[in-house]
């Protein structure tokens, strides 16, 4: 039995882009789990409208 696992989960989120305004994008989270409990997000990235993959650091969450 592995104590530490890495899981990938995709969900739909509202983001803000300077060029397009408010958009709904698929954001993928890569999380580290210890005994099935997620405790650290390793990386998160999103797929753009045009199909390229970008890091989530360059977009701002809407309030």
VMD Tcl script that builds the backbone (N, CA, C; Angstrom):
set m [mol new atoms 189]
animate dup $m
set s [atomselect $m all]
$s set {name element resname resid chain x y z} {
  {N N UNK 1 A 0.841 -1.182 0.000}
  {CA C UNK 1 A 0.000 0.000 0.000}
  {C C UNK 1 A 0.888 1.247 0.000}
  {N N UNK 2 A 0.613 2.162 -0.901}
  {CA C UNK 2 A 1.391 3.386 -0.993}
  {C C UNK 2 A 0.822 4.428 -0.030}
  {N N UNK 3 A 1.689 5.053 0.718}
  {CA C UNK 3 A 1.256 6.076 1.654}
  {C C UNK 3 A 1.103 7.439 0.976}
  {N N UNK 4 A 1.961 7.706 -0.005}
  {CA C UNK 4 A 1.925 8.980 -0.712}
  {C C UNK 4 A 1.529 8.723 -2.158}
  {N N UNK 5 A 0.476 9.411 -2.614}
  {CA C UNK 5 A 0.007 9.288 -3.988}
  {C C UNK 5 A -0.054 10.671 -4.609}
  {N N UNK 6 A -0.026 10.706 -5.932}
  {CA C UNK 6 A -0.189 11.949 -6.666}
  {C C UNK 6 A -1.426 11.805 -7.543}
  {N N UNK 7 A -2.382 12.709 -7.363}
  {CA C UNK 7 A -3.647 12.662 -8.094}
  {C C UNK 7 A -3.781 13.903 -8.961}
  {N N UNK 8 A -4.438 13.738 -10.082}
  {CA C UNK 8 A -4.717 14.834 -11.002}
  {C C UNK 8 A -6.229 14.959 -11.126}
  {N N UNK 9 A -6.734 16.181 -10.938}
  {CA C UNK 9 A -8.173 16.414 -10.997}
  {C C UNK 9 A -8.437 17.681 -11.813}
  {N N UNK 10 A -9.421 17.603 -12.709}
  {CA C UNK 10 A -9.777 18.732 -13.562}
  {C C UNK 10 A -11.169 19.209 -13.193}
  {N N UNK 11 A -11.310 20.528 -13.081}
  {CA C UNK 11 A -12.623 21.098 -12.822}
  {C C UNK 11 A -12.761 22.414 -13.572}
  {N N UNK 12 A -13.995 22.848 -13.751}
  {CA C UNK 12 A -14.298 24.055 -14.496}
  {C C UNK 12 A -14.308 25.247 -13.539}
  {N N UNK 13 A -13.572 26.313 -13.887}
  {CA C UNK 13 A -13.511 27.499 -13.043}
  {C C UNK 13 A -13.713 28.749 -13.871}
  {N N UNK 14 A -14.176 29.810 -13.215}
  {CA C UNK 14 A -14.271 31.118 -13.864}
  {C C UNK 14 A -12.958 31.843 -13.637}
  {N N UNK 15 A -12.365 32.314 -14.712}
  {CA C UNK 15 A -11.115 33.069 -14.650}
  {C C UNK 15 A -11.297 34.372 -15.391}
  {N N UNK 16 A -10.362 35.286 -15.177}
  {CA C UNK 16 A -10.380 36.568 -15.869}
  {C C UNK 16 A -9.146 36.676 -16.737}
  {N N UNK 17 A -9.339 37.034 -17.987}
  {CA C UNK 17 A -8.254 37.253 -18.930}
  {C C UNK 17 A -8.343 38.683 -19.451}
  {N N UNK 18 A -7.209 39.351 -19.616}
  {CA C UNK 18 A -7.218 40.727 -20.105}
  {C C UNK 18 A -7.800 40.812 -21.507}
  {N N UNK 19 A -7.483 39.852 -22.352}
  {CA C UNK 19 A -7.929 39.890 -23.732}
  {C C UNK 19 A -9.394 39.499 -23.892}
  {N N UNK 20 A -9.873 38.529 -23.088}
  {CA C UNK 20 A -11.207 37.972 -23.303}
  {C C UNK 20 A -12.207 38.300 -22.204}
  {N N UNK 21 A -11.770 38.879 -21.086}
  {CA C UNK 21 A -12.673 39.163 -19.974}
  {C C UNK 21 A -12.899 37.906 -19.140}
  {N N UNK 22 A -14.108 37.713 -18.636}
  {CA C UNK 22 A -14.436 36.528 -17.847}
  {C C UNK 22 A -14.578 35.323 -18.769}
  {N N UNK 23 A -13.895 34.233 -18.424}
  {CA C UNK 23 A -13.977 33.008 -19.211}
  {C C UNK 23 A -14.116 31.819 -18.283}
  {N N UNK 24 A -14.707 30.756 -18.766}
  {CA C UNK 24 A -14.784 29.487 -18.049}
  {C C UNK 24 A -13.742 28.563 -18.652}
  {N N UNK 25 A -12.801 28.099 -17.838}
  {CA C UNK 25 A -11.712 27.263 -18.332}
  {C C UNK 25 A -11.600 26.005 -17.477}
  {N N UNK 26 A -11.021 24.967 -18.056}
  {CA C UNK 26 A -10.728 23.746 -17.322}
  {C C UNK 26 A -9.377 23.904 -16.642}
  {N N UNK 27 A -9.372 23.818 -15.315}
  {CA C UNK 27 A -8.145 23.939 -14.537}
  {C C UNK 27 A -7.820 22.567 -13.973}
  {N N UNK 28 A -6.589 22.114 -14.193}
  {CA C UNK 28 A -6.144 20.817 -13.704}
  {C C UNK 28 A -5.220 21.021 -12.522}
  {N N UNK 29 A -5.539 20.377 -11.405}
  {CA C UNK 29 A -4.740 20.442 -10.196}
  {C C UNK 29 A -3.988 19.124 -10.037}
  {N N UNK 30 A -2.709 19.192 -9.733}
  {CA C UNK 30 A -1.921 18.015 -9.401}
  {C C UNK 30 A -1.613 18.127 -7.915}
  {N N UNK 31 A -2.182 17.197 -7.140}
  {CA C UNK 31 A -2.064 17.263 -5.681}
  {C C UNK 31 A -1.372 16.026 -5.138}
  {N N UNK 32 A -0.650 16.225 -4.061}
  {CA C UNK 32 A -0.010 15.133 -3.349}
  {C C UNK 32 A -0.927 14.722 -2.209}
  {N N UNK 33 A -1.154 13.406 -2.057}
  {CA C UNK 33 A -2.047 12.901 -1.023}
  {C C UNK 33 A -1.277 11.985 -0.075}
  {N N UNK 34 A -1.562 12.121 1.193}
  {CA C UNK 34 A -0.990 11.257 2.210}
  {C C UNK 34 A -2.127 10.474 2.840}
  {N N UNK 35 A -2.160 9.166 2.624}
  {CA C UNK 35 A -3.208 8.273 3.112}
  {C C UNK 35 A -4.588 8.704 2.622}
  {N N UNK 36 A -4.675 9.217 1.399}
  {CA C UNK 36 A -5.944 9.599 0.804}
  {C C UNK 36 A -6.414 11.004 1.131}
  {N N UNK 37 A -5.646 11.751 1.925}
  {CA C UNK 37 A -6.010 13.110 2.301}
  {C C UNK 37 A -5.093 14.074 1.559}
  {N N UNK 38 A -5.651 14.953 0.698}
  {CA C UNK 38 A -4.788 15.885 -0.039}
  {C C UNK 38 A -4.181 16.918 0.906}
  {N N UNK 39 A -2.865 17.136 0.783}
  {CA C UNK 39 A -2.225 18.093 1.669}
  {C C UNK 39 A -1.346 19.106 0.959}
  {N N UNK 40 A -1.055 18.936 -0.317}
  {CA C UNK 40 A -0.208 19.907 -1.004}
  {C C UNK 40 A -0.538 19.920 -2.489}
  {N N UNK 41 A -0.698 21.131 -3.044}
  {CA C UNK 41 A -0.886 21.289 -4.482}
  {C C UNK 41 A 0.480 21.476 -5.105}
  {N N UNK 42 A 0.860 20.547 -5.970}
  {CA C UNK 42 A 2.172 20.603 -6.603}
  {C C UNK 42 A 2.156 21.585 -7.763}
  {N N UNK 43 A 1.127 21.507 -8.604}
  {CA C UNK 43 A 1.071 22.349 -9.795}
  {C C UNK 43 A -0.375 22.485 -10.237}
  {N N UNK 44 A -0.703 23.618 -10.849}
  {CA C UNK 44 A -2.013 23.771 -11.468}
  {C C UNK 44 A -1.823 24.497 -12.792}
  {N N UNK 45 A -2.544 24.008 -13.786}
  {CA C UNK 45 A -2.449 24.594 -15.118}
  {C C UNK 45 A -3.815 24.585 -15.761}
  {N N UNK 46 A -3.943 25.372 -16.844}
  {CA C UNK 46 A -5.231 25.504 -17.500}
  {C C UNK 46 A -5.054 25.397 -19.005}
  {N N UNK 47 A -6.138 25.022 -19.666}
  {CA C UNK 47 A -6.145 24.975 -21.116}
  {C C UNK 47 A -6.815 26.248 -21.621}
  {N N UNK 48 A -6.185 26.939 -22.558}
  {CA C UNK 48 A -6.718 28.198 -23.058}
  {C C UNK 48 A -7.813 27.939 -24.085}
  {N N UNK 49 A -8.418 29.012 -24.528}
  {CA C UNK 49 A -9.471 28.944 -25.534}
  {C C UNK 49 A -8.938 28.365 -26.842}
  {N N UNK 50 A -7.664 28.610 -27.117}
  {CA C UNK 50 A -7.058 28.166 -28.373}
  {C C UNK 50 A -6.423 26.783 -28.284}
  {N N UNK 51 A -6.458 26.144 -27.113}
  {CA C UNK 51 A -5.961 24.789 -26.967}
  {C C UNK 51 A -4.573 24.660 -26.370}
  {N N UNK 52 A -3.885 25.769 -26.123}
  {CA C UNK 52 A -2.560 25.686 -25.510}
  {C C UNK 52 A -2.700 25.563 -23.998}
  {N N UNK 53 A -1.665 25.067 -23.348}
  {CA C UNK 53 A -1.675 24.863 -21.903}
  {C C UNK 53 A -0.805 25.938 -21.265}
  {N N UNK 54 A -1.367 26.618 -20.229}
  {CA C UNK 54 A -0.651 27.683 -19.544}
  {C C UNK 54 A -0.682 27.441 -18.048}
  {N N UNK 55 A 0.304 28.001 -17.364}
  {CA C UNK 55 A 0.355 27.967 -15.921}
  {C C UNK 55 A -0.697 28.939 -15.374}
  {N N UNK 56 A -1.268 28.660 -14.225}
  {CA C UNK 56 A -2.326 29.507 -13.678}
  {C C UNK 56 A -1.790 30.774 -13.016}
  {N N UNK 57 A -0.492 30.972 -12.955}
  {CA C UNK 57 A 0.059 32.162 -12.340}
  {C C UNK 57 A -0.179 33.414 -13.185}
  {N N UNK 58 A -0.407 33.265 -14.490}
  {CA C UNK 58 A -0.568 34.439 -15.347}
  {C C UNK 58 A -2.014 34.895 -15.483}
  {N N UNK 59 A -2.962 34.268 -14.787}
  {CA C UNK 59 A -4.348 34.715 -14.829}
  {C C UNK 59 A -4.808 35.054 -13.425}
  {N N UNK 60 A -5.802 35.898 -13.311}
  {CA C UNK 60 A -6.277 36.407 -12.033}
  {C C UNK 60 A -7.645 35.823 -11.754}
  {N N UNK 61 A -7.878 35.381 -10.517}
  {CA C UNK 61 A -9.201 34.894 -10.120}
  {C C UNK 61 A -10.176 36.056 -10.030}
  {N N UNK 62 A -11.414 35.820 -10.420}
  {CA C UNK 62 A -12.431 36.849 -10.294}
  {C C UNK 62 A -12.946 36.897 -8.870}
  {N N UNK 63 A -13.317 38.051 -8.418}
  {CA C UNK 63 A -13.789 38.204 -7.037}
  {C C UNK 63 A -15.284 38.176 -6.963}
}
mol reanalyze $m
mol bondsrecalc $m
mol representation Tube
mol addrep $m
